[in-house]
Amino acid sequence: MKLGVVGLPNVGKSTLFNAITKAGAESANYPFCTIEPNVGVVDVADDRLNKLAQLYNTKKIVPAQIEFVDIAGLVKGASEGAGLGNKFLSHIREVDAIVHVVRVFKNDKIIHVEGSIDPVRDIETINLELILSDIDSATKRLDKIKKQVLGGGADQATIKEYDLLNLILNTLKAEKPVRTLHFSEEDKKIVDGFFLITNKPIIYVANTSDELDNFQLENIQKINKLALSEQAEVISLCAKTEEELINMPAEDREMFMQELNIDCSGLDKLIVASYHLLGLISFITAGEKEVHAWTIRRGTLAPQAAGKIHTDFERGFIRADVVKYDDLITLGDYNLCREKGKIISAGKDYVVQDGDIIVFKFNV
């Protein structure tokens, strides 16, 4: 899973990126500090893996991972190439979801490109540039099939594409992102093939100061209202505090979090929001060699889950022996789980659940 971290210049993108990846991306008080995207890979914290490693007496743990991409700050006119717009747009097309950082705190020492703090305005500025870019892409695609459809020589698939593109263009011209539309599963597959930026899922991150005031709380409420109309996720955190936390020794970090009444890190919040937004879950393979978490989309069938490990597993899939995590931890032994009837033999129609511990049987 690849998440693109975006936002206007000087809203805290690179500070947040440093905090969640320890990558040390350059962060400075001037626009376009980030020109080429910085990339960092983060392990997804999962206590289940540690407990299973103890059970199987293995030291090798392979957690699920998320890739974060810190993309250059965007300004008005980016869709027409202003600032680093063209670079920004090409990088953002490659991610699975967008993490849009918006600043809600006031600080005269940190310059805001618009001269004032207004997160809804900032969100609309970036959304408009992405919408304009999508209008250009959708229009070019529509122009390629328009003559064929109007001339009566198009097949049903092309006519369907034509209708969907017109619906999308009308939505975009009303300055609404594609993700505000509701599609059937069949239509969604077609729309996904258009590779439109505003069709990507989005998480808004409200970057606060270490002490919330009424001004910030009011702005967070405004972001929540806007996000509701877009089916988007919202989390709030202080990027600067997160950066300080990540550089502390573990014991100091825990004490500091207690003092600040922080129950979980901003990274954990972001990962939970990302999994929820993208409909992701993890299944686990476990043994003496290693304990390994694999990320899949909710609703994935057993053969396709097996394919995450190796294509041969999917191609030669026979069955999947599945035990629930809670059952294995409670009984403490895989063979005992089998004796107690806690291991099911699942076929090709089995829908993998979060936390399933699976042994795949295959023959190639």
C-alpha positions as CSV (number, residue, x, y, z in Angstrom):
1,M,0.0,0.0,0.0
2,K,1.4,3.4,-1.1
3,L,0.1,6.6,0.5
4,G,1.0,10.0,-0.9
5,V,1.5,12.8,1.7
6,V,0.3,16.1,0.1
7,G,-0.6,19.6,1.1
8,L,0.3,23.2,0.5
9,P,3.8,24.3,1.3
10,N,4.7,24.8,5.0
11,V,1.7,22.9,6.5
12,G,3.9,20.2,8.1
13,K,4.0,17.5,5.5
14,S,7.7,16.8,5.8
15,T,7.6,17.1,9.6
16,L,4.9,14.4,9.6
17,F,6.8,12.3,7.1
18,N,9.9,12.5,9.4
19,A,7.8,11.4,12.4
20,I,6.2,8.4,10.8
21,T,9.2,7.1,8.8
22,K,12.3,8.4,10.7
23,A,13.5,9.1,7.2
24,G,14.9,12.6,8.0
25,A,13.4,14.3,5.0
26,E,14.5,17.9,4.7
27,S,12.0,20.2,6.4
28,A,12.4,24.0,6.1
29,N,10.4,27.2,6.3
30,Y,10.1,27.9,2.6
31,P,8.0,26.6,-0.3
32,F,9.1,23.7,-2.4
33,C,11.6,22.3,0.1
34,T,10.5,18.9,-1.1
35,I,11.1,18.7,-4.9
36,E,11.7,15.0,-5.6
37,P,9.4,12.8,-3.4
38,N,10.9,11.2,-0.4
39,V,9.9,7.6,0.2
40,G,9.7,5.7,3.5
41,V,8.5,2.2,4.4
42,V,6.8,1.8,7.8
43,D,6.1,-1.5,9.6
44,V,2.5,-1.9,10.7
45,A,2.4,-2.5,14.5
46,D,0.6,-5.7,15.3
47,D,0.8,-7.3,18.8
48,R,-0.6,-10.5,17.4
49,L,2.7,-11.2,15.6
50,N,4.8,-11.0,18.8
51,K,2.5,-13.4,20.7
52,L,2.6,-15.9,17.8
53,A,6.4,-15.6,17.6
54,Q,6.6,-16.6,21.2
55,L,4.2,-19.5,20.6
56,Y,6.2,-20.8,17.6
57,N,9.6,-19.9,19.2
58,T,10.8,-17.9,16.2
59,K,12.7,-14.6,16.3
60,K,11.8,-13.7,12.7
61,I,8.7,-11.4,12.4
62,V,7.7,-9.9,9.1
63,P,5.0,-7.3,9.7
64,A,2.8,-5.8,7.1
65,Q,4.2,-2.6,5.6
66,I,2.9,0.8,4.3
67,E,4.9,3.0,2.0
68,F,4.7,6.7,2.5
69,V,5.6,9.2,-0.3
70,D,6.3,12.8,0.7
71,I,5.2,14.8,-2.4
72,A,6.1,18.4,-3.2
73,G,3.9,21.2,-1.9
74,L,1.2,22.4,-4.3
75,V,0.1,25.9,-5.2
76,K,-2.7,27.5,-7.2
77,G,-2.2,26.9,-10.9
78,A,-0.5,23.5,-10.4
79,S,-2.8,21.9,-13.0
80,E,-1.4,24.3,-15.5
81,G,2.2,23.7,-14.4
82,A,2.6,26.4,-11.8
83,G,5.2,25.8,-9.1
84,L,6.1,22.1,-9.3
85,G,2.6,21.2,-10.4
86,N,3.4,18.8,-13.2
87,K,5.8,16.8,-11.0
88,F,3.3,16.8,-8.2
89,L,0.5,15.4,-10.4
90,S,2.7,12.7,-11.9
91,H,3.8,11.5,-8.5
92,I,0.3,11.6,-7.0
93,R,-1.1,9.4,-9.7
94,E,1.1,6.5,-8.6
95,V,-0.3,6.2,-5.0
96,D,-3.2,4.1,-3.7
97,A,-4.5,6.8,-1.4
98,I,-3.9,10.5,-0.5
99,V,-2.9,11.8,3.0
100,H,-3.7,15.5,2.8
101,V,-2.1,17.5,5.6
102,V,-3.8,20.7,6.5
103,R,-2.6,23.2,9.1
104,V,-5.0,24.3,11.7
105,F,-2.6,26.1,14.2
106,K,-1.4,29.7,14.2
107,N,2.3,30.5,14.4
108,D,3.7,33.8,13.1
109,K,7.2,32.3,12.8
110,I,6.0,29.7,10.2
111,I,5.0,31.3,6.9
112,H,1.7,30.3,5.3
113,V,1.7,30.8,1.5
114,E,-1.8,32.3,1.7
115,G,-0.9,34.6,4.6
116,S,-3.6,33.2,7.0
117,I,-4.9,29.9,8.5
118,D,-8.0,28.5,6.8
119,P,-7.8,24.8,6.4
120,V,-11.1,24.5,4.4
121,R,-9.8,27.1,1.9
122,D,-6.5,25.1,1.7
123,I,-8.3,21.8,1.0
124,E,-10.4,23.5,-1.7
125,T,-7.3,25.0,-3.3
126,I,-5.6,21.6,-3.7
127,N,-8.9,19.8,-4.6
128,L,-9.5,22.3,-7.4
129,E,-6.1,21.7,-8.9
130,L,-6.7,18.0,-8.8
131,I,-10.2,18.4,-10.3
132,L,-8.8,20.6,-13.1
133,S,-6.2,17.9,-13.9
134,D,-9.0,15.2,-13.9
135,I,-11.2,17.4,-16.2
136,D,-8.3,17.5,-18.7
137,S,-7.7,13.7,-18.5
138,A,-11.4,12.8,-18.7
139,T,-12.0,15.2,-21.6
140,K,-9.2,13.7,-23.7
141,R,-10.5,10.2,-23.1
142,L,-14.1,11.3,-24.0
143,D,-12.9,13.0,-27.2
144,K,-11.4,9.6,-28.4
145,I,-14.7,7.8,-28.3
146,K,-17.2,10.6,-28.8
147,K,-17.3,10.4,-32.6
148,Q,-17.7,6.7,-32.5
149,V,-20.6,6.8,-30.0
150,L,-22.5,9.7,-31.7
151,G,-22.0,8.0,-35.0
152,G,-23.8,4.9,-33.9
153,G,-20.9,2.6,-34.4
154,A,-19.9,2.0,-30.7
155,D,-20.4,-1.3,-28.8
156,Q,-22.2,-1.4,-25.4
157,A,-18.9,-1.2,-23.4
158,T,-17.8,2.0,-25.2
159,I,-21.3,3.5,-24.7
160,K,-21.1,2.7,-21.0
161,E,-17.7,4.4,-20.8
162,Y,-19.1,7.4,-22.7
163,D,-22.0,7.7,-20.2
164,L,-19.7,7.4,-17.2
165,L,-17.2,10.0,-18.5
166,N,-20.1,12.5,-19.0
167,L,-21.3,11.9,-15.5
168,I,-17.8,12.3,-14.1
169,L,-17.1,15.5,-16.2
170,N,-20.4,17.1,-15.0
171,T,-19.4,16.3,-11.4
172,L,-15.9,17.7,-11.8
173,K,-17.1,20.9,-13.5
174,A,-19.3,21.4,-10.4
175,E,-16.0,21.3,-8.5
176,K,-16.7,18.0,-6.8
177,P,-14.2,15.2,-6.7
178,V,-15.0,11.8,-8.4
179,R,-15.0,10.1,-5.0
180,T,-18.3,11.9,-4.1
181,L,-20.0,9.7,-6.7
182,H,-21.5,6.3,-5.9
183,F,-20.9,3.5,-8.5
184,S,-22.0,-0.1,-8.9
185,E,-19.3,-2.7,-8.6
186,E,-19.3,-3.1,-12.4
187,D,-19.1,0.7,-13.0
188,K,-16.4,1.1,-10.4
189,K,-14.1,-1.2,-12.3
190,I,-14.5,0.9,-15.4
191,V,-14.0,4.2,-13.5
192,D,-10.9,2.8,-11.8
193,G,-9.5,2.3,-15.3
194,F,-9.6,6.0,-15.9
195,F,-6.9,6.6,-13.3
196,L,-8.4,9.9,-12.0
197,I,-6.7,11.5,-9.1
198,T,-9.9,12.7,-7.3
199,N,-11.2,9.1,-7.4
200,K,-8.5,8.1,-4.9
201,P,-9.5,7.7,-1.3
202,I,-8.3,10.5,1.0
203,I,-7.4,11.0,4.6
204,Y,-7.3,14.6,5.9
205,V,-4.7,15.1,8.6
206,A,-5.4,18.2,10.8
207,N,-1.9,19.3,11.9
208,T,-2.4,21.0,15.3
209,S,-0.1,22.6,17.9
210,D,0.7,20.6,21.0
211,E,-2.1,22.5,22.9
212,L,-5.5,22.7,21.2
213,D,-7.5,25.9,21.4
214,N,-11.0,26.9,20.3
215,F,-9.7,28.2,16.9
216,Q,-8.2,24.8,16.1
217,L,-11.2,22.8,17.4
218,E,-13.5,24.9,15.2
219,N,-11.4,24.3,12.2
220,I,-11.2,20.5,12.8
221,Q,-15.0,20.5,12.9
222,K,-15.1,22.3,9.6
223,I,-12.7,19.6,8.1
224,N,-14.9,16.9,9.5
225,K,-18.0,18.4,7.8
226,L,-16.2,18.7,4.5
227,A,-14.8,15.1,4.7
228,L,-18.3,13.7,5.4
229,S,-19.4,14.9,2.0
230,E,-16.4,13.1,0.3
231,Q,-16.5,9.8,2.2
232,A,-13.1,10.8,3.5
233,E,-11.3,10.0,6.8
234,V,-10.1,12.7,9.3
235,I,-7.5,12.4,12.0
236,S,-5.9,15.2,14.1
237,L,-2.3,15.2,15.4
238,C,0.6,17.5,16.2
239,A,3.3,16.6,13.6
240,K,6.0,18.3,15.7
241,T,5.1,16.3,18.8
242,E,5.0,13.1,16.8
243,E,8.5,13.9,15.4
244,E,9.8,14.4,19.0
245,L,8.2,11.2,20.2
246,I,9.7,9.1,17.5
247,N,13.2,10.1,18.4
248,M,12.8,9.3,22.1
249,P,13.9,6.0,23.7
250,A,10.9,3.7,24.1
251,E,10.6,4.1,27.9
252,D,10.7,7.9,27.7
253,R,8.2,7.9,24.9
254,E,5.7,6.0,26.9
255,M,6.0,8.3,29.9
256,F,5.8,11.4,27.7
257,M,2.7,10.1,26.0
258,Q,1.1,9.6,29.4
259,E,1.9,13.1,30.4
260,L,0.3,14.5,27.2
261,N,-2.7,12.1,27.5
262,I,-1.8,10.6,24.1
263,D,-3.3,7.0,24.0
264,C,-1.7,6.1,20.6
265,S,0.8,7.6,18.2
266,G,-0.2,9.6,15.2
267,L,1.3,6.9,13.0
268,D,-1.0,4.3,14.6
269,K,-4.0,6.6,14.0
270,L,-2.9,7.0,10.4
271,I,-2.5,3.3,9.8
272,V,-5.9,2.5,11.3
273,A,-7.5,5.2,9.2
274,S,-5.7,3.9,6.1
275,Y,-6.8,0.3,6.6
276,H,-10.4,1.4,7.2
277,L,-10.4,3.7,4.2
278,L,-9.0,1.2,1.8
279,G,-10.9,-1.8,3.3
280,L,-7.7,-3.7,4.2
281,I,-7.1,-6.5,6.6
282,S,-4.2,-8.8,7.5
283,F,-4.0,-12.6,7.5
284,I,-1.0,-14.4,9.0
285,T,1.3,-17.3,8.2
286,A,3.1,-18.7,11.2
287,G,5.7,-21.4,12.0
288,E,9.2,-22.0,13.4
289,K,10.8,-20.2,10.4
290,E,8.8,-16.9,10.7
291,V,5.6,-15.2,11.6
292,H,4.4,-13.1,8.6
293,A,1.5,-10.7,8.2
294,W,0.0,-10.2,4.7
295,T,-2.2,-7.3,3.7
296,I,-5.2,-8.0,1.5
297,R,-8.5,-6.2,0.8
298,R,-11.5,-7.2,2.8
299,G,-13.6,-9.8,0.9
300,T,-10.5,-11.5,-0.7
301,L,-11.1,-15.2,-1.4
302,A,-8.6,-17.8,-0.2
303,P,-6.9,-18.5,-3.6
304,Q,-6.2,-14.8,-4.2
305,A,-4.9,-14.4,-0.6
306,A,-2.6,-17.3,-1.3
307,G,-1.4,-15.4,-4.4
308,K,-0.1,-12.7,-2.2
309,I,2.5,-15.1,-1.0
310,H,3.4,-16.6,-4.4
311,T,1.6,-16.9,-7.7
312,D,2.1,-20.7,-7.6
313,F,0.0,-20.8,-4.4
314,E,-2.9,-19.3,-6.2
315,R,-2.5,-21.2,-9.5
316,G,-2.3,-24.6,-7.8
317,F,-4.6,-23.8,-4.8
318,I,-6.2,-26.9,-3.3
319,R,-7.4,-25.7,0.1
320,A,-6.6,-23.5,3.1
321,D,-6.3,-24.8,6.7
322,V,-7.6,-21.8,8.8
323,V,-7.4,-21.3,12.5
324,K,-8.6,-18.1,14.2
325,Y,-6.0,-16.1,16.1
326,D,-8.0,-16.1,19.4
327,D,-8.5,-19.9,19.2
328,L,-4.8,-20.6,18.7
329,I,-3.7,-18.2,21.5
330,T,-6.3,-19.6,23.9
331,L,-5.4,-23.3,23.3
332,G,-1.7,-22.6,22.8
333,D,-1.0,-25.3,20.4
334,Y,-1.8,-25.8,16.7
335,N,-2.3,-29.6,17.0
336,L,-4.6,-29.1,19.9
337,C,-6.6,-26.7,17.8
338,R,-7.0,-29.5,15.3
339,E,-8.1,-32.0,17.9
340,K,-10.7,-29.5,19.2
341,G,-12.1,-28.9,15.7
342,K,-10.9,-25.3,15.6
343,I,-9.1,-25.7,12.3
344,I,-11.3,-25.5,9.2
345,S,-10.5,-26.8,5.8
346,A,-11.5,-23.9,3.5
347,G,-12.1,-24.1,-0.2
348,K,-11.9,-21.6,-3.1
349,D,-15.1,-19.8,-1.9
350,Y,-13.7,-19.0,1.6
351,V,-13.5,-15.3,2.4
352,V,-10.4,-14.6,4.4
353,Q,-11.0,-12.7,7.7
354,D,-8.7,-10.4,9.6
355,G,-6.3,-12.4,11.9
356,D,-6.9,-15.7,10.1
357,I,-3.8,-17.9,10.5
358,I,-3.6,-19.9,7.3
359,V,-1.6,-22.9,5.9
360,F,-2.2,-23.1,2.2
361,K,-2.2,-26.5,0.4
362,F,-1.3,-26.3,-3.3
363,N,-0.1,-28.4,-6.2
364,V,1.7,-27.1,-9.3
